Amino acid sequence: MTAAAEQSRPDTARIGRFRWIIVALLFVAMGINYVDRQMIGVLKPTLSREFGWTETDYANIIFWFQASYALAYVAFGRVVDRIGAKWGYALAFTIWTVGHFLHAGARSLTGFIAARMILGIGEGGGFPGGLKAVAEWFPKKERAYATGLFNAGTNIGAIATPLIVPAITLAYGWEMAFIITGLASLVWLPVWLLVYRTPQEHPRVGAGELRYIESDPPDPVQHISWWVLLRRRETWAYAIGKFMIDPIWWMFLFWLPDFLGKRHGLDLKTFGIPLVIIYLLSDVGSIAGGWLSSRLMKRGMGLNRARKSAMFVCALCAVPVGFAAFADQLWVAVAIIGLATAAHQGFSANLYTLPSDVFPRAAVGSVAGIGGMVGAIGGMVMAKYAGWVLDRIGTYTPIFVVAASAYLIALLAVHLLTPRYAPVDLARK
């Protein structure tokens, strides 16, 4: 082989893999995030009996968590754009861990609402920080897959919670469940601070990997105001998509243990395995959804068509959940709901990449923050809706019907607002 041919050959064999260590750290953090987040759902029957909560009381706890999450999400979007993923994520992790510990001392509805709000403030920084890190460490063709991988950590957290928390609660009480899981999670923070750097500053990143990470056309480095972003259709494509689908995931997370208890007679000792299976399927969906669009792009499909094709497949897989409440057999219901949660995660892995696909890196955290805030507002609406339906009607059917249709509506909104899925020219009026 000639020297010229050797130089023109792709660098694939010499590209390093350190960027996947960053994904692994984000994966673990999201697992911790979801243990902390989901515990209130797993403990709902126990806490409702002890404190006499109505469905509306529980819905109000979720509502105020999501209110603080919404405000923090958009604030952290700006924070991580200003101070970077390393310190932005560390700050978010610290705040949500403090909120998690405070649950152990709550003795009233107000106390739980306050603890959940602090938890929401910290957890609002999780996804903006993670998306910022992926934008810093991955070219566009790998971002959906990388996002799907770290987002799969949410499912590991959701799997671990119904296995670990009931055992701790039955042995030591629900207060110790919050304390023990909080202490275990603290191992992550020093590791993150020691390992994370930007690719350009990291001693473990070789020249080949750095060239690969920077293979996309360079973005202009500039300060971009929220007002400019709010005037762009692409911002609202992401935000409306989040408004439609985020509440469905929140509903699964916070109400599935209750649904399994009321519809199929499960309790703290028995709903663990069904929940584990549902969230294992979610994990498959998270990775497969990101892999699908990346695979389509590697086979020559354009970014626009690849992302939307993957989202369309996922949206169709969510439709059967509209019939979940009619399933008399537990494992039929588990299969239908598991398919829907997998569809959600696959859809999300592609939607999450929209900010980094079409906006300059300087705006990624802010756009993600705006979308997350709007998604959390949708979650607030869903919390009130679910509480009202369960108190007044007493069946999950209307809730699952909303879940079945949300993803197709979200994809329609994304397509109408970003028909070409082209990079945004923020200088254009």
C-alpha positions in Angstrom: 0.0 0.0 0.0 1.4 3.4 -0.9 2.1 6.1 1.7 -0.7 8.3 0.1 -3.2 5.5 0.3 -2.2 4.7 3.9 -2.8 8.4 4.8 -6.2 8.5 3.1 -7.4 5.3 4.9 -10.0 6.0 7.6 -8.7 6.4 11.1 -11.3 3.9 12.5 -8.8 1.4 13.7 -6.9 4.1 15.6 -9.8 5.9 17.2 -9.7 5.5 21.0 -12.7 4.6 23.1 -12.3 6.8 26.2 -15.5 8.7 25.4 -17.4 5.5 26.3 -16.1 5.8 29.9 -17.9 9.2 30.1 -21.1 7.4 28.9 -20.6 4.8 31.6 -20.3 7.5 34.3 -23.5 9.1 33.0 -25.2 5.7 33.0 -24.4 5.2 36.7 -25.5 8.7 37.6 -28.9 8.2 35.9 -29.3 4.9 37.7 -28.8 6.7 41.0 -31.1 9.5 39.8 -33.9 7.1 39.2 -33.5 5.1 42.4 -34.0 8.4 44.2 -36.8 9.4 42.0 -38.8 6.2 41.9 -38.7 5.4 45.6 -41.8 7.5 46.3 -43.8 5.3 43.8 -42.5 2.0 45.2 -43.3 3.2 48.8 -46.7 4.8 47.9 -48.8 2.1 49.4 -46.8 2.0 52.6 -46.6 5.8 53.0 -50.3 6.2 52.1 -51.4 3.9 54.8 -49.1 5.4 57.4 -49.9 9.0 56.7 -53.5 8.6 55.3 -52.8 10.1 51.9 -55.6 10.3 49.3 -54.9 9.9 45.6 -55.0 13.7 45.3 -52.5 14.1 48.2 -50.1 11.8 46.4 -50.7 13.6 43.1 -49.8 16.9 44.9 -46.5 15.5 46.1 -45.7 14.6 42.4 -47.0 17.9 41.2 -44.7 20.0 43.4 -41.7 17.8 42.6 -42.3 18.4 39.0 -42.8 22.1 39.5 -39.4 22.4 41.1 -37.9 20.1 38.5 -39.4 22.2 35.7 -37.8 25.4 37.0 -34.5 23.7 37.8 -34.3 22.0 34.4 -34.3 25.3 32.5 -32.0 27.0 35.0 -29.5 24.1 34.8 -29.6 24.2 31.1 -28.1 27.7 31.3 -25.8 26.7 34.2 -24.2 23.8 32.2 -23.7 26.1 29.2 -21.9 28.5 31.4 -19.8 26.3 33.7 -19.7 23.1 31.7 -20.9 19.6 32.2 -18.4 18.6 34.9 -19.3 21.2 37.6 -22.9 21.6 36.5 -23.5 17.8 36.9 -21.7 17.8 40.2 -23.8 20.6 41.6 -27.0 18.9 40.5 -26.0 15.6 42.0 -25.2 17.2 45.4 -28.5 19.0 45.6 -30.6 15.9 44.7 -28.7 13.7 47.1 -29.5 16.2 50.0 -33.2 16.2 49.0 -33.1 12.4 48.9 -31.8 12.2 52.5 -34.4 14.7 53.7 -37.2 12.2 52.9 -36.1 10.1 55.9 -37.0 12.9 58.3 -40.4 13.9 56.7 -43.4 13.4 59.0 -46.2 15.2 57.1 -47.5 15.8 53.6 -45.8 19.2 53.7 -42.5 17.6 54.7 -42.6 15.2 51.8 -43.5 18.0 49.4 -40.5 20.0 50.6 -38.1 17.1 50.3 -39.4 16.2 46.9 -39.0 19.8 45.7 -35.3 19.8 46.8 -34.9 16.5 45.0 -36.5 18.0 41.9 -34.2 21.0 41.9 -31.1 18.7 41.8 -32.6 16.2 39.4 -33.5 19.0 37.0 -29.8 19.2 36.2 -29.3 15.6 35.3 -30.4 15.5 31.7 -29.1 19.0 30.7 -25.7 18.0 32.1 -25.7 14.6 30.5 -26.7 16.0 27.1 -24.1 18.7 27.4 -21.4 16.0 28.1 -22.6 13.9 25.1 -22.4 17.0 22.9 -18.9 17.7 24.1 -17.7 14.1 23.7 -19.5 12.7 20.6 -20.0 13.6 16.9 -23.6 13.8 15.7 -23.6 10.3 14.2 -23.0 8.7 17.6 -25.0 11.0 19.9 -28.3 9.2 19.7 -26.6 5.9 20.5 -24.6 7.5 23.4 -27.7 9.2 24.7 -29.6 5.9 24.5 -26.8 4.2 26.5 -26.6 6.7 29.3 -30.4 7.0 29.4 -30.6 3.3 29.8 -29.2 3.9 33.3 -32.6 5.3 34.2 -34.0 1.8 33.7 -31.3 0.2 35.8 -32.3 2.5 38.6 -36.0 1.7 38.0 -35.1 -2.1 38.1 -33.0 -1.8 41.2 -35.6 0.2 43.2 -38.3 -2.5 43.5 -35.7 -5.1 44.3 -33.7 -3.2 46.9 -36.1 -0.8 48.5 -38.8 -3.3 49.6 -36.2 -5.5 51.2 -34.7 -2.6 53.2 -38.1 -1.3 54.1 -39.4 -4.6 55.4 -36.2 -5.2 57.4 -35.5 -1.7 58.7 -38.3 0.7 57.8 -38.9 3.1 55.0 -36.7 5.8 56.7 -33.6 3.6 56.4 -34.4 2.9 52.8 -33.8 6.6 52.0 -30.7 6.7 54.2 -29.0 3.6 52.9 -29.6 4.3 49.2 -28.4 7.9 49.7 -25.1 6.8 51.4 -24.5 4.2 48.6 -24.9 6.8 45.9 -22.3 9.2 47.3 -19.5 7.0 45.9 -20.2 8.4 42.4 -19.4 12.1 43.0 -15.6 11.9 43.7 -15.2 9.6 40.7 -16.9 12.0 38.4 -14.8 15.0 39.6 -11.6 13.0 39.2 -12.4 11.6 35.7 -14.3 14.2 33.8 -12.6 16.7 31.5 -13.4 18.1 28.1 -11.9 15.9 25.3 -9.4 18.7 24.4 -8.1 18.7 28.0 -8.1 15.0 28.8 -4.8 13.2 28.9 -6.5 9.8 28.1 -7.8 11.1 24.7 -5.5 10.4 21.8 -5.2 12.5 18.7 -7.3 10.0 16.6 -10.2 10.0 19.1 -10.1 13.8 19.4 -10.2 14.2 15.6 -13.2 11.9 15.5 -15.0 13.8 18.2 -14.4 17.0 16.4 -15.3 15.7 13.0 -18.5 17.7 12.7 -18.2 21.2 11.3 -17.2 23.6 14.1 -19.9 25.5 15.9 -19.5 29.2 16.5 -18.7 29.9 20.1 -21.0 32.6 21.3 -23.4 33.6 24.0 -27.0 32.8 22.9 -29.9 34.4 24.8 -33.0 32.6 25.8 -35.1 35.1 23.8 -33.3 34.1 20.6 -33.9 30.4 21.3 -37.6 30.9 22.2 -38.2 32.5 18.9 -37.0 29.4 17.0 -39.4 26.7 15.8 -36.8 24.1 16.5 -36.8 24.9 20.2 -40.5 24.4 20.3 -40.3 21.2 18.3 -38.2 19.8 21.1 -40.3 21.4 23.8 -43.6 20.2 22.5 -42.2 16.7 22.0 -41.1 16.7 25.6 -44.5 18.1 26.7 -46.2 15.1 25.1 -44.0 12.2 26.1 -42.4 13.1 29.4 -45.7 12.9 31.4 -46.2 9.4 30.1 -42.9 8.2 31.6 -43.6 10.1 34.8 -46.9 8.2 35.0 -45.3 4.9 34.5 -42.6 5.7 37.1 -44.9 7.0 39.8 -48.1 5.0 39.3 -47.2 1.5 38.0 -46.8 0.0 41.5 -50.2 1.3 42.4 -51.7 0.0 39.1 -50.2 -3.5 39.7 -51.6 -3.4 43.3 -55.1 -2.3 42.4 -55.6 -4.3 39.2 -53.6 -7.4 39.9 -53.4 -7.6 43.7 -49.6 -7.2 44.0 -47.9 -5.6 47.0 -44.5 -4.5 48.4 -43.4 -8.2 48.4 -44.6 -9.2 45.0 -44.6 -6.3 42.5 -40.8 -6.4 42.2 -40.4 -9.0 39.5 -43.1 -7.5 37.1 -41.5 -4.0 37.5 -38.0 -5.5 36.8 -39.3 -7.1 33.6 -41.0 -3.8 32.5 -37.8 -1.8 33.0 -35.6 -4.4 31.5 -37.7 -4.0 28.4 -37.2 -0.3 28.7 -33.5 -0.7 28.7 -33.7 -2.7 25.5 -35.8 0.1 24.0 -33.4 2.8 25.1 -30.4 1.2 23.5 -32.3 -0.1 20.4 -33.9 3.3 19.6 -30.6 5.1 19.6 -28.9 2.3 17.8 -31.6 2.2 15.1 -31.2 5.9 14.0 -27.4 5.6 14.2 -27.5 2.4 12.1 -29.8 4.0 9.5 -27.4 6.9 9.2 -24.4 4.6 8.7 -26.3 2.9 5.9 -26.6 6.2 4.1 -30.0 7.6 5.4 -30.0 11.3 6.1 -30.2 12.7 9.7 -33.8 13.9 9.3 -35.2 10.7 7.9 -33.2 8.5 10.3 -34.2 10.2 13.5 -37.9 10.5 12.5 -38.1 6.9 11.2 -36.8 5.6 14.5 -39.3 7.8 16.4 -42.1 6.5 14.2 -41.3 2.9 14.9 -41.2 3.6 18.6 -44.5 5.6 18.5 -46.3 2.6 16.9 -45.0 0.3 19.6 -46.6 2.5 22.3 -50.1 2.3 20.9 -51.1 -1.1 22.5 -50.7 0.3 26.0 -54.2 1.9 25.5 -55.5 -1.6 26.3 -53.3 -2.4 29.3 -56.0 -1.9 31.9 -58.3 -4.4 30.1 -55.7 -7.2 30.4 -56.9 -9.8 33.0 -53.7 -11.7 33.1 -50.8 -10.0 34.9 -48.1 -11.0 32.4 -50.1 -9.8 29.4 -50.3 -6.4 31.1 -46.6 -6.5 31.9 -45.8 -7.3 28.2 -48.0 -4.5 26.9 -46.6 -1.9 29.4 -43.1 -3.1 28.9 -43.4 -2.6 25.2 -44.7 0.9 25.8 -41.9 1.8 28.2 -39.4 0.5 25.7 -41.0 2.6 23.0 -40.8 5.7 25.3 -37.1 5.2 25.9 -36.3 4.6 22.2 -38.3 7.6 21.2 -36.6 9.7 23.9 -33.1 8.6 22.8 -33.8 10.2 19.4 -35.7 13.3 20.7 -32.9 14.1 23.2 -30.5 14.5 20.3 -32.5 17.2 18.6 -30.8 20.1 20.5 -27.3 18.9 19.7 -28.3 17.9 16.1 -29.6 21.3 15.0 -28.3 23.9 17.5 -24.7 25.1 18.1 -23.0 23.5 21.2 -23.2 26.8 23.0 -27.0 26.5 23.0 -27.5 22.8 23.7 -27.9 23.0 27.4 -30.3 25.9 27.2 -32.5 24.3 24.6 -32.5 21.0 26.6 -33.4 23.1 29.7 -36.4 24.8 27.9 -37.6 21.4 26.7 -37.2 19.8 30.0 -39.1 22.6 31.7 -42.0 22.2 29.3 -41.9 18.4 29.7 -42.1 18.8 33.5 -45.0 21.1 33.1 -46.7 18.4 31.1 -45.9 16.0 34.0 -47.6 18.4 36.4 -50.7 18.3 34.3 -50.5 14.5 34.1 -50.2 14.3 37.9 -53.3 16.3 38.5 -55.1 14.3 35.7 -54.1 11.0 37.2 -55.1 12.0 40.7 -58.5 13.2 39.5 -59.2 10.1 37.3 -58.3 7.7 40.1 -60.3 9.6 42.8 -63.3 10.2 40.6 -63.4 7.3 38.1 -61.3 4.7 39.8 -59.8 3.1 36.7 -56.5 3.6 34.8 -58.1 3.2 31.4 -58.3 7.0 30.5 -54.7 7.4 31.6 -53.4 4.6 29.4 -55.4 5.9 26.4 -53.5 9.2 26.7 -50.3 7.3 26.9 -51.1 5.3 23.7 -51.5 8.4 21.6 -48.9 10.8 23.0 -45.9 9.6 20.9 -47.6 9.9 17.5 -48.8 13.4 18.4 -45.3 14.3 19.5 -43.7 13.1 16.3 -46.2 15.0 14.3 -45.3 18.2 16.2 -41.6 17.6 15.7 -42.1 17.0 11.9 -44.3 20.0 11.4 -41.9 22.3 13.2 -38.7 20.9 11.8 -39.6 19.4 8.4 -36.0 19.5 7.2 -34.2 19.0 10.6 -31.5 21.3 9.4 -28.9 23.1 11.5 -30.2 26.4 12.9 -28.8 29.7 11.7 -29.2 31.8 14.8 -28.0 34.9 13.0 -31.1 34.7 10.7 -34.0 36.9 11.8 
